[in-house]
């Protein structure tokens, strides 16, 4: 009889273990990435958006033709001649994760540039590609943003 009582308990323990392993938010900053390394990578050259996934909806084409330049002084300029969008950027560490903050809200209060104006966790950063993720504090939705060197 004791064996039959033990089986449901073990089953519940197993299910609880599996559920805690699964997570919607399983991407974190890659080990070894520092804010200084991200800064070095991002200020070197022109970048294009190769992925913008806003909570499961792809909006990459909203940035088609734009060239992004992250200047060392914190200015961020997106150009799609003759259109120029001006914003700011900064980087740092928050809760052990390297983050980039993008802000176009001084000039863009709606639309795609406003929607990428947020703090982004750096998933990967190399000389040719930077992958970012934002988890909304409001509803837990996940956005992904990828820049690749032009």
Helices and strands as residue ranges (DSSP letters): H 2-21, H 35-42, E 46-54, E 57-58, G 60-63, E 67-70, E 75-80, E 83-94, E 97-103, H 112-115, E 118-125, E 129-135, E 142-149
